[in-house]
């Protein structure tokens, strides 16, 4: 395999050695935060939810934060392949006009545009997601505490500074500033929550759009979502803050299409390299990630990312072309995984 790398925790590795990998083995699929980087997972998503998983019948828990929440919610549509095609198109064609005299669009402007995108995307389809016969959806959002309980131009940056300092000392200590809030269509959470302050709420018709927008509300890029219906009051931000790559203590075999090998716990851990290593939480996890050497063959030698909005600020068509090229090239990831499933040879599986 040239484009795809497969990594497995020790228990997952033993499972593959003994049983191969079949759709009926999968209990959980996570979807990480990561913004435009998630575009390269579109072909794998279409293959998994359009071809492979329909060959089985067991319930599967889908856990998503930020763009991962958008992806996992799309998987719950009646026609997920069509949904993933549209998600890729809509994400690639985001276009925020910068007001005259400003360097970037305001958080208010981006939030209003994204809210309309969600309404257009899921309007009339919420019941499909909530009542999917197999998939139990869990959307992650981060709820602020104390001075982060409400968005404020001065206090919010101070609050995040406090959260950062606490997180450096101990990840669990960040729970004094932010808590994980899980919005679920039904069922128990597919992971243990003793690692971090967590609340578990029902995802329903009343709070669907607000919870999904909150999960994607990058601080200072979008506005916080306040007072989500049927949930604790306060300000909610991107689920990736508490759970950037969903490094969680999962129950059952996990298949994880991801943007890289490392499963980074929280957004504030990005610079803390010692927290990028695998732990016992991921013993049952199989990670599908792009080969770093293959990534170098993509436009600009990297995955699409949010810096491209700045690089191509005055060249919308240029950014669209680059992102479409990366998304198209990632078809190779899905093709190689499909070929491996037909002959799951262990030499292709690396230790996570």
C-alpha angles and dihedrals in degrees: 000000000000103000104029131063121192119206127184136188116233097266092044090049091053090049093054092047091053102035111012113226121294130169092247089062095065120100103163138025118189126200115205131213115248108125116225091002086077090068090083090063094063096095093047090048091052091049096046099045098030102043117004109040094044086069087072134054108205122117114262128199115224115199119189141174126189110326086001089061089051090050096047092045089052089053088063094060119107089246105034096170091058088044094053091049090054094044090055092047095046094046094048093048097051107136123181114186110221110228115240112274094022130101096213140009116274122255088245091055094048092045093051092048093048092048089056090048091055092046091051093043100047102021108128091011103075093100090055090057097043094047102039106151094224113016122077108199123212117186118196123216131168116231119202124230131203109350089002091059088089129031114249130167093232106023097047095062089046090050093052090048088055091048090051094052092048091047092054089055094045131340092224090056090066085072087082088070105027136021133200113245117193119200109198133185090214144321134046123306113272093227140052114262101202090102096072143007105282139178122191119211136173118258107220144154092279098055104024099104094039094049093048092047090048091053088057097040102117107199114258091004095067130017120257117258110240130211102355110207116262092011135090114289121255143069120322125198140178113321088224091073092072096023111024096165099008097248092182138155095254129196115223132003113327125206109196122188100197142171095237143001097261117082102207113201103218139006090249089056094066092101094038099088094182088068093055094078124102118261137190087274088075098046091112095042132111112195121201108198138160118264106251089226090055090049088060089063092060122096109291088008094270146076116275110271142170092269086072089071086064097038091052097031092132096030109065093162090050093055092046091052093050094047093046090051092052092046091049094048090053090070082087090067092058093043093052093047091050090051092048092051089057089054109016099194114183095222087075094056118088126197112260 
